[in-house]
Amino acid sequence: NLPCIASLILSLKATQVKIKEELYKSAVFHPRQRKLCKEFLNTLVKNRIAIPGYTTLQDIISSVWNYENKRIIQSYLRYTSKDQRKMIFSLLHKT
């Protein structure tokens, strides 16, 4: 019985990792947290997984959202020059 429980736990962990990877991929296409949350809920339904409580949903979506924001900022800093960033900053302050 113990090996059966252990394999079930490993299976749940693998599913959790798979769903989180799908969310990271989806975050690129969903610039708003609400859309990302809808995508997450659709993924849970598609995989026949019970929808977690609000706090758990919030933690997962926030984690993915923060990761995506950091990825975008790093790309922005990596692929733009100092002058380009100044120009973008000045355009943002004009609006």
C-alpha positions as CSV (number, residue, x, y, z in Angstrom):
1,N,0.0,0.0,0.0
2,L,2.9,2.4,0.8
3,P,4.4,2.1,-2.7
4,C,1.0,2.9,-4.2
5,I,0.7,6.1,-2.1
6,A,4.2,7.1,-3.1
7,S,3.5,6.6,-6.8
8,L,0.3,8.6,-6.4
9,I,2.2,11.5,-4.8
10,L,4.9,11.4,-7.5
11,S,2.1,11.5,-10.1
12,L,0.5,14.5,-8.5
13,K,3.8,16.3,-8.4
14,A,4.4,15.6,-12.0
15,T,1.0,16.9,-12.9
16,Q,1.6,20.0,-10.9
17,V,4.9,20.7,-12.7
18,K,3.2,20.0,-16.1
19,I,0.4,22.5,-15.4
20,K,2.8,25.1,-14.1
21,E,4.9,24.8,-17.2
22,E,1.8,25.3,-19.3
23,L,1.0,28.4,-17.3
24,Y,4.4,29.8,-17.9
25,K,3.9,29.3,-21.6
26,S,0.5,30.8,-21.5
27,A,1.6,33.9,-19.6
28,V,3.4,35.1,-22.7
29,F,0.1,35.4,-24.5
30,H,-2.0,36.7,-21.6
31,P,-0.9,40.1,-20.5
32,R,-3.5,40.4,-17.8
33,Q,-3.7,38.3,-14.7
34,R,-7.4,37.7,-15.1
35,K,-6.9,36.1,-18.5
36,L,-4.1,34.0,-17.1
37,C,-6.3,32.9,-14.3
38,K,-9.0,31.9,-16.8
39,E,-6.4,29.9,-18.7
40,F,-5.3,28.2,-15.5
41,L,-8.9,27.3,-14.6
42,N,-9.5,25.9,-18.1
43,T,-6.3,23.8,-17.8
44,L,-7.6,22.4,-14.5
45,V,-10.9,21.5,-16.0
46,K,-9.3,20.0,-19.0
47,N,-7.1,17.8,-16.8
48,R,-10.1,17.0,-14.5
49,I,-8.4,18.5,-11.5
50,A,-10.4,20.0,-8.6
51,I,-10.2,23.8,-8.5
52,P,-8.2,24.9,-5.5
53,G,-9.1,27.6,-3.0
54,Y,-8.8,31.3,-3.7
55,T,-5.5,31.7,-1.8
56,T,-3.9,28.8,-3.7
57,L,-5.1,30.2,-7.0
58,Q,-3.8,33.6,-6.1
59,D,-0.4,32.2,-5.1
60,I,0.0,30.2,-8.3
61,I,-1.1,33.1,-10.6
62,S,1.1,35.6,-8.8
63,S,4.1,33.3,-9.0
64,V,3.7,32.8,-12.7
65,W,2.9,36.5,-13.3
66,N,6.0,37.7,-11.4
67,Y,8.2,35.2,-13.3
68,E,6.8,36.6,-16.6
69,N,7.4,40.2,-15.6
70,K,11.0,39.5,-14.6
71,R,11.5,37.7,-17.9
72,I,10.2,40.7,-19.8
73,I,12.3,43.2,-17.8
74,Q,15.4,41.1,-18.3
75,S,14.8,41.0,-22.1
76,Y,14.1,44.7,-22.2
77,L,17.4,45.4,-20.4
78,R,19.3,42.9,-22.4
79,Y,18.1,44.0,-25.9
80,T,17.9,47.8,-25.6
81,S,20.6,50.3,-25.3
82,K,20.8,53.0,-22.7
83,D,19.7,55.6,-25.3
84,Q,16.7,53.5,-26.4
85,R,15.6,53.1,-22.8
86,K,15.9,56.9,-22.2
87,M,13.7,57.5,-25.3
88,I,11.1,55.0,-24.2
89,F,11.1,56.5,-20.7
90,S,10.6,60.0,-22.1
91,L,7.7,58.7,-24.3
92,L,6.0,57.1,-21.4
93,H,6.2,60.4,-19.4
94,K,4.6,62.3,-22.2
95,T,1.4,60.3,-22.0
